[in-house]
C-alpha cells in the first residue's frame, strides 16, 4: 500500500470571505485520505496533503464542488509564467465584470436615492402618486438585485443548501429582507395601513448597500492583485528567447520553451541569461540582483554557474544548459514564494476560529435585534426600526477584514523578501523570526568567507616584493591545494607577472617544491624547511610567531636554500559581518558564535566582529546540542549556517537560516534561505518579520475593533447618542472601508527596505 504523502494545490473559485475558506477547508479535511488541508482566502488557493492510495486530485476537486465552490483547471505541465498569465487573465475578466456590476448598481442607486427622498417631503407626497412611485422604484431596483447582486443571492442559497453561512448570507438576508418588506409595502399597502403602519419602502437601502459592497469588492480585488506584484515582477524578468548554437556552429534564436538540457547557449553583452547552466567559454560580469539582492555584478569564468533571467553586463560567453522550466532557480524561487503566500501563520488561527463561527452568531444577533426593537419601539415605528437595525447588523458584521488581515500581509512580505534575496519557506518561519532573541552563527562560511585568503606577505631582508611574489605564484599555479589557490588569487589581485616553473612536486602535508629561473623554490610549513635543512633566521621567526598568535596559517618561502619570506593565510571575515552583527545587537538580539576552531582562533574572530559569547572546538555532531543549550536558557534561537554539518542544528533551532552559498541539505533544513552569502540577509529577514507581524497585529486589531464596536451601534444599543448611525447604507460603507483599510495597511509593506529600518 502506497503511503507517500503528496501535495496538491487547487485554485478555488467562488470564495467571498474567510467563512467560505473555512468551509472549503473542512470539506477537504473530511475527505478520506486527506492528511491536511489549508485554504487561503487571499490567494484563493487550497494546499492539500493526501495519501494517493485513498484520495486523488479528482476526489479533492469533488469535495470542493460538493461544498458549493469551483476549482480552476490547469494543465499539469504549465510553466510558472504561463500559469501566472492565465491567472492574471482570469482575474482581469473577473475585475471587468465586477466593475460592470458596480456601475449598473451605482447608476440605478443614483436615480433611486432622490426619488426615495420625495417621501420625506409632505408637500411632494401630496402631489405625487406614491403607489406609482413605489412601483417605479421597484422596477429600478430589480436590475440591481438580479444583475449586480445576483452572486450574493446564489452564493447564499448555495451555502444554505450545504448548511453553511458566509458573508454573502449576511448581505443576501439583509438586502433581501429590506427588498421583500418594500415589495409587500408596494403591492399590498393596505395590509400596513389597516394596522396603523406607514407602508414605507427601502428600495434605496437595497440598491445603495449592493452598490457600496460592490465598490468595496472592486477596491479589494484591485488591492489584492497588488499583493502578488513580486511574483509578477520575478516572472517578468524571464528571457523570452535564447541564442542556440547548432551542432554545425550555426547560431539561431529560439523561444525559451524550446531550450533543452545540454544545449549550448550564447549570451552577448546586455542580454539576459536564458536559463540555468555552466559557463563553458568566455567570461563576463553578470548582474544577479534579481536572485540575491546584490547590486554588484558577479564575475563569471569557465566552470561557474549562471542562472536564468540574470543580466549579462560585459563580455560574451557560452554556457551549457543544466536546468530548464520548473527546475530553474527562478522557477524554484517563484514556487517557494507561492507556497509561502499560501501558508498559514500561527497568529492567523484566532482569526480563523472567529470567522468560522462569526456568521451564524451575527445572524442570531440580528434576529434578536429585530425582536427587541419590534417589542420595545413605539407601535407606529416598531417595524421600520426593527427592520433597519436588523439589516444594519447583518451588513456591518461581514468578516472580510478578519479573513484578509493575515494572508495579505504574508503575501506582500514574502514577495518583498524575495526581492531582497530572502526566501521564506512559510508563514510560520516568518512569525518565528519575529520572536527571535538569540542568533547563533556558525563561523566558517557565515561570519567568514569560508575559504583561505592571503592576509600578510612579508619578504625577508634583501628581497624585492614584486619579484618574490612572481616566484611564489609560479610554483603555486601548479598546485590544486586550497592554500595554493589562495596564494594565486592574491598574486592575480596584485597583478603579478606570470613566469614559468619546472619540476613541480607536491610534498604531502608539508607544501611544494619547484624550480623557477634556475633556482630551487620551497613553499610550505616549517616542517618542509626543517627537513630541507634550511635555517630560520631569528627575525623571520619573530614575524612568524606574530602571525601564528593571530591564528593565521604561516607559509615559509625559501629560494636557493635561503628563507626569502613569509605568507600569512587565514579564513577572512566578510566585509559586512561586523556591521550586520552590530545591527542585530542594536535590535536587542544576542549574537553567539560557534566554531570547531581552537579557543585562540575563536577569540580572535569574535573580537574582530564584536561578539562576546562564543563556543569553540565544537564538533559537527555537537552543533545541535549547542542550540539545545541556548534553548534550555529560555531563548528563541535562530541558527545561521551553510554546510551539511549545519543541517541538524538548523533543524533543531526555532528558526534556521541557510546561507545561499551553502548546500541544498542546509537549505532544506532551514525555514529561511538567504540567497546571498552575507549576514546582512539575517538582519533583513528579522526586520521584515518584525514589520510583517506588526502589520498583522494592526490589521487584526482594526478588524476586531471594527466588528466589536460596529455591531452594538448597528443593533441600536447606542441609539440615544448615535441614532443617526442606524443606517444600513452607512453600515455597508463602513464594512467596505474596513476591508480596504486592512489591504491598504498590508500594502505598506511594499515600501520595506532594510536600509530604512
N, C-alpha and C positions, 0 to 999 in steps of 0.2 A: 504493500500500500504506500502510495506516494505521500510523504509528509512534509516536503519542502514548501515553505510559505511563499506565495507570490504576491506581488503588489500590483494593483490596477488603479489607474486614475481615470475617473469619469467626469465629463463635463455636464453638469446638471442644468436643465432648463426649467424655468418657471418659478424659481425661489424668489420670494419678495421680502423676507425678513429672517431674523435669526431663528424664529419658531419653525419656519419651513426647513431650515438646515437641520435643526434638532430632530424633526420628524423623519426626514430622509435618513439621517444617521441611525435612528432607532430601527427603521425598516431594514436597513442594510445589516445592522448588527444582529438582528433576529434571523437573518438568512443562514441556513445550515452551512458550516464550513468557514464562515467569516470569523476571523480572529480579532480584527479591529477595524473600525471604520471612523474616519474623521471627515466631516463635511464643513467646508469653509464658505460662508455666505459671501464674503467679499470677493473671492476668486471664482466662486460658483463651481468649485471642484470638490469631488469626493475621492479620498485616498483610502483604498480598501486592501487590507491584508487578508488573504484567504488560502485555504487548502485546495489545491487543484483537484484532488480526488473527490471533494464534496461540493465544490462550487466552481463556477466558470464566469467569464465576462458576461455571458448571456443571462445567467441566473441573477447576477448583480444588477444588470440593466432591468430585468423583470421586477426586481424588488423596488427599484426606483419608480418604475411605471405604476406598480401597484400602490405606491404611496401617493400617486397623483401627479408625478412630475415626469420630465422627459430627460433623455440622455442624447447628447450630440454625438453622432457617429463620426469617427475619424479613422482614416486609413492607417494601418499599423506601421507602414514604412514612411510616413510623412516626416519630413525633416522639421527641425525646430523652427526654421524661418517660415516654411510653408504653413506649419501649424499655427504660428502666430499670425500670419497673414490671413488665414481662414478665420481665426478668432476675431481679428480686427474687422474683417468684412462683415461678419455676423453681428458684431456689436454696433457697427455703423448703421446697418439696416434697422436694428432694434432702436437705436437712438433716433433715427429719422422718423420711424413710425411713432415713437413716444412723443416726439415734438409735434407731429401732426395731431395726435390725440389731444395734446395740451392746448394747441392753438384753437382747435374746434371748441373745446370746453371753455377756454378763456373768452373767445369771441361771443359765444352764446351767453356766458355769465355776465359779460359787459352789457348785454341787452336786457337780460333777465333782472339784474340788480335794480336799475332805475325804475323799471315797470313795477317791481315788487314794492318799491318805496311809495308808490302812489297810494297804497293802502294806509300809509301813516298820516296822510293829509285828509282830514274830514271833508274839506271843500272839494277835493278831487274825487273822493269816494261818491259824492252826490252826483257828479257829472258823468262818471264812468260806470258802465255796466260791469260790476265786479265779477259776475258769473262768467261773462265772456272774457274778461281779463284773465281770470284763472285758467280758462281753457287755453288761452293763448300762451300763458306761461307753461302750461303742461306740454304743449306741442314743442315749445322751445327747449324744454328740459329733457324730453325723451332722447334726442340725439346725444346729449351729454351722457345719459345713462347707458344707452345701447351701444354707442361707439366709443366715446372717450373712457367711460368707466366700466366697459364690458368685462375686462380682465379681472377687475376686483370681484365681480359677482360670480364669474365662472370659477375663479380660484377658491372663493369662499364656499361655493356649492361643492366643489371637488373635495375640499377639506372636510365638509360636513359628511359627505358620503364615506369618507375614511375615518370618521370620528376624530378629526383633528381640527385645531383652530390656529389661524395665523394672523398676520397683520391685515390681510385682505378681509378676514372675517369681521374685524372691528370696523373697517371702512364700509364694507357692504351692509352690515347691520345698521350702522349709524346713518348713512345716507339713505339706505333703503327704508328705514323707519320714518325718516323725515319725508321722503317721497310718498310713501303709502298713506301717511297721515294727510299730506297735501292732496293726494288723489281723492281720498274719501271726502275731504272738505270741498273739493271741486265738484265731484259727481253727485254726492248726497249731502248738500249743505243743510238740508232740513234736519238731519239727524243731530247736528250740533245746536242749531238754533232752538229746537224743541226742548233742549236740555239747558238752555240759558248760556250756551257757549258760543263764542265767536268762531266761525269757520275759517280760521287763519290758514294760510298756505306757507310752505317753507321751500318753494322751488329754488329760490335764490341760495338758500343754505346748501341744498343738494348740489347745485351746479358749481357754486363757488368752492365748496370743500373739495370736489373732484378736481377742479382746476388747480387749486393750491397744492394738493397732494401730488398731482402730475408735475407741477413746477418743481417741487422738492425732488421727485424722481429724476427729472431731466438734469437738475443740478448735481444730484447724487451720481448718476451714471457718467456724467461728464467728468466729475472729480475722480470716480473710480478708475476711469481709463488712464488718468494721470499717475495712479499709483503703480502701474506696470510700465512706466516710461523707461525704467532702467533696462528691462529685458528687451524692449523695442530698440533702444539705442545700441545695445550689445549686438543684437541680430542685424541691425543696420550696418554694422561695421564689416560684416562678412563680404568677402570678394565675390563678385558675380561671375567672373571668368578667370581662366588660368591659361598661361602660355605653355603648352605642352611640347616637349621635344620628342619627335617621332624617332623610331629606330634608325632611320637613314640620316638623322641630324636635322630634319626639317622642323621648324617651329611653327605652331599653329595655335590660335586662340580657340578654346572650347569652353562651354558652360561649366561651372563648378561642379554640377551634378554628374558630369561625365568623367571626372578625375577618379582614377582607381589607385589602389595600393601599388607601390613600386614604380609609379610613373615618375618621369624626370621633368621638373618644372623650372622654368626660367623666371627670375624676378629682377626687374630693372629698377633703377632709382626712382623713387616716388610712387611705386606700385605697392599694392597690398599683397602679402603672402597669401596664397590661395588656400592652403590647408597645412596641417602639421607634417613635419618631415625632418630629415637630417641633411645639413648642408654638405654637398659633395665637391663643389667647385666655386672658387672665388671667395670674397669676404666682404663684409659690409657692417654698417651700424643699423640696428633695427629698433624702431620705437615700439616698445611693448607696454606702453602706459595703459592701454585698454584692458590688459590682463593683470598687471601688477600694480598700477597706480604710480609707477616710477616714471618721472618726467624725462630722465636722461636716457638716450638711446643705448642699447646694449651691443657691444662689439661681437660679431659672429665670424667664426673661422671654420675651416673644414672639420667636420665631426660634431659641430654644435647643433643643438635642436633649434628649429624655427617653428613658429606657431601661426596658424591661420588667422587672418584679419589684422595681424600686426603690420606696421608700415615700414617698408624698406626706405632708409634715408639717403644712403650714399652709393656704395658700389653695387655692381650687378653680380648675381650669383645663381647657381643651380642647386636644387635640393631634391632628394628622393622622398617621395610620399610614404609616410608610415601610418597615417590615420586619416580617415575620411568620414564625412557625415556625422552621425551621433557620437562617434568615438573621439572627435577632436576636442582640444582643450576648451575652445569657445562653447561647443555644444554641452560639454560637461559642466561648465560654469552656469550656463543658462538652465540646465536641468537642476543643478543644485539650488539656484535661486528660486526656481519654480517650486521645488519641493519645500524649501524653507517658507515661502509665502503661503503654501497650503497647509503648513503645520500649525499646531495649536500650542500657545504658551500656557503654562500652568495658571497664570494670572487671569486667563480667559474663562476658567471653569466656573467662577462665581457668576459671571455674566450669562454663560450658557444655561446654568441652572435656573437663574431668574427668568430668562427668556422662555424657557420650556414651560413654566407654569404661569407666565405673565398673562397671556391672552385669556385663558379661562377665568383667571382671577378678576381681570378687568371686566369681563362680561358680567360676572356676578356683582361687582361693584356698581356697574352701570344699571343693572336691573334693580338693585337695592336703592340706588339714587332715584330712579323713576318712581318706585313705590313710595318712598318717603316724601318726595315732592308732591306726588298725587294726593297723599293723605294730609299733608301739613299746609300746603299752599291754599290761598283763597279759592273758593269754588269757581269763580269766573276765570281764574288764570291757572288753575292747577294742571290741566292737561298740557297747555303750551309750555309751561315752565318745566314740568316733568319731562316732556319730550326733548326740549332744548338741552337740559342738563344731561339726560341720557345719551344724546348724540355727542355732546361735548366730551363726556368721559371716554366714550369709545374712541373718538378721533385723537384726543390728546395723548392717549396712553400707548400708541403704537410703539413697539420696542425696537424700531430701526436703529436708533443711535446705539443701543446696547449691543446689537449684533455687529455694528461696524467699528466699535471703539477699539478693539484689539487687532483684528486682522488687517485693517487698513494701515495702521502704524507699522505692523510687521512687514507688510508688502513694501512700503516705502523704504524702511530702514535696511532690509536685506538687499534691495536693489542698490541703495546708496553705498552699502558696504562693498558690493561687487565693484562699483566704480573706483573705490579706493584700494582694491586688491585684498579685501577681507571677505572671505566666503563663509557664510554662516550656514551650518548644516540644517538647523531647525530653530523654531521659536524658543524651545526650551533652553538651547545653548545661549541664545541672546539674553534670556532672563537670568540664567546662571551667571553670565559675565557681569551683569549688573550687581550681583551680590558679592562679587569677589573682594576680599580684603587682603589677600596674600598672593603674590605671583612668584612661582618657583621657576627659575631659569636654569636650564642646562647650559654649561659654559661653552663647550665646543660646538661651533656651528650656530650658536644662538647669540651669545654675547660676543664671541669671537667669530672670525671668518670661517673657521673650520679647516683651514689649510695653512701650511707654514709659509712665512714670508721673511725675507731678509730685513732685519731691523738695524744691524750695525755692520759696517765694512771698515776694518781697521788695518791699513797697510803697515808693515813694520818699518822701522827706520831705514831710510835709504831707498824705499820702494816708491815708484810712481803709481798712484791710484788707478789711473786710466789703463795703463799697460798691464798692471796686475789683474784688473777685472777682465780684460780681454783673455788673458791666460786661463783664469778660473772658468770663464764661460766656455772656452774652447773644450775643456775637459768635461764639464757638466752637461754640455749639449749631447754628449754620447750616452748619458745615463738616463734611466727611467725612474730613478728614485724620487719620491716626493720632495726631499730636501734639495736634490739637484734641480728639479723643476722650479723650485722657489728661487734658486740662485740665477737660473736662466731668465726668469721673469724680471728679476732685479736688474740684470745686465741689459736686457732689452729696454727697460724703462730708462736706464742711464745712457742708452744709445751706444753701447759698447760695440766696437768693430768686431766682426766675425773673422776669426782666424782658424786654420785647421789644427787638428790634434791627431796624433797617430798612436798606435799601441795601447789603446784604451783597455783597462782591466778593472772590473768591479771587484772590490775586496769585501766579502760578505761581513756585515756587522761592523765595518770599520770605515769604508769610504771608497775611493777610486784613485787609480794612477793612470798617467798617460805621458806622452812626450809632446811638448809644444816648443816650436822654434829650436829644436835640438836639445832641449833641457827636460830632465825628468821632473814631473809635477805630481805632488801628492795632495789630495784634499780629503779630509776626513776627521775622525775623532782623535783624541790624544793617544789612544792605543795604536793607531796606524803609524803615528810618528815615532812612538816608543819602539815599535817592532822594527822600524827602519833605522833605528839608532840615531835619530835626529834630536838634538838637544834643544829644549825650550828655554829661550832667554828669560831672565827674571822679569824684565819689563813686559814682555808678552804674556808671561804667566799672570802678572797682576791684572792686565787687561782682561784675560780670560776669566779670572776669578770674579771680576766685577760683573761680567756678562752672566756668569753662572748664578751669581747672587740675585740677579733679576729674573731667574727661572727661564733663561734662554739656552737653546742648544748652541754649542760652540763648534764651528768647523775650522780646523787648522789648515793653513796653506803653506806648503813647502816647495821651493823651487831650487833645483840643483843641490839638494841636500841641506838647504838652509831655510829656516822659518821666515816666510815672506809676509804673513799677515793672518788676520782672523776674520771670520764671518759669524755674526750673531743671528740666529734664526729662531722665530717664535710664531705661535698662532696669534696673530694680532687682533686686538679688539676692533670691532666695527666702528666706523666713524660716528654713527648715530647712537651707539649703545648707551653711552653715558648720559646724553641728553634725554633719551627715552626713559631711562631708569629714574632720572631726576623728575620727569613729568609724572611718572607713576607714583613716586613718593609724595609729590605735591598733591596728588589726588587722594592721599590718605591710605595708600596701599603699601604694605611692607614688601620689599623685594628681597628674595633669598636666592643665593646661587648654589648650584650643585655641580660637582665635578669629580672625575676619577683621578685628577692630578693630586700631587702631594700638597700638604698644607702651605708650604712656602709659595708654590706657584698660585694656589687658590687665593692666598692673602694678597699677592701681588696684583692679580687681575681684579679682585674685589675692591681693593683700594683705588685702582685706576678708574673704576666706573661708579664709585660711591656706594658700594654695598657693604653693610656692616655685619650681616649674618650669612654664613655660608657653610656648606657641607663638603668636606674634602675626602679623597680616597674612597669614593662611593662606587662600588662595583655595579655593573649594569643590572644585575638581578636584584640589587638593593634599592634601586631608584623609586620603585612604587612604595617601598617601605618608608622612605623619607616623606613621601606625600601623605601617607597614613599618619606619620608622626606629627606633621603640621595640622592635619585634620583633627587629631586627638586633642590638640590645644584649642579646639573650637573655631578653627579658621576655615574660611571658604577659599579653597586653593585653586588657582589657575596654573596649570603646568604648561611650560613652553619648551618644545624640543623639536628635533628634526630627524633623528635616527631611528633605526629599527629597535635599538635597545631602549628608546624612549617610549615605545608604544604602551607597555604595561603601566608606566607612570601617567601617561596621557589619559588612559582609560580609567585609572584609579582616581584622578583628580576630579574635582567638582566640575571643572570645565577644562578641556585640553585644547591648546592652540599649537598647530603644527606649522613650522616654517615651510614656505613653498619650495625652497630648495632641497627639502628633505625627501624622505622615502614615501612611497604610496602606503606602506604599512602604518607609518606615523600619521598620515593624513586620515586614514580610515578610522583610527582610534580617537581622533580629535573631533571636537564639536565645531571648531572654527579653524579654517585653513588660511594662513597668511601667504598670499601669492608672492610676496617679496620677502627675501631673507633679511629682514630689518625689524628691530624691536619697536620701531615707530608704529608698526602694524598692530602690536599689542595695545598700545595707547589708543589707537583709532578704534579698535574693537570694543574696548571697555568704555570709551567715551560715547561711542554710538549706542551701546547697550543702555547706558545710563540715560541718555537723552530719549531713547525709544521708550523705556519703561516709564519715565516721567510723563511722556506724551500719552501713553496708555492710561496711566492713573488719572491724568487730567480728563481724558475722554470718558472714562468710566464715572468720574465724579460728575461731569456735566450731564451724562445720560441718567444716572441715578437721581441726582438732584432735580433734574427736569421732570421726571415722572413722579418723584416724591411730592414735589410742590404742585405740579400741574393737575394731578388727579383731584386733590381736595378742592382746588379752585374751580375746576370744571364741574365737580359734584355740587358746588354751591355752598360749601361749608363756610366760606368767607363772603357770603352774599351781601351782608350789610356794608362791607368795605369795598369788595371787588365785584359788585353786581354787574358792572359794565363789561366784565370779562366773560360773562356767561354767554359766549357766542361760539357756536360750533365752527364758524369761519375763522375766528381768531385761534381756536384750538388747532385747526388744520394748518394754519400758517405757522404756528409755534412748533407743531410736530415736524413739518418740513424743515424748519430752520434748525431744529436740534440735530438732524442727520447731517445737514450741510455743514454745521459748525464743527461736528466731530471729524468729518472728512477734511475740512479746511485745516483743522489743528494738526491732523496727521500729515498733511502735505507740507507743513512747515519743515518737516524732517528733510525735505529735498534740498534745503539750504545748508544742510550739515556739512561742515568742513573741519577736519581735525586740527587745522591751524587756528580756527576761531574759538576753540573750546579750551 
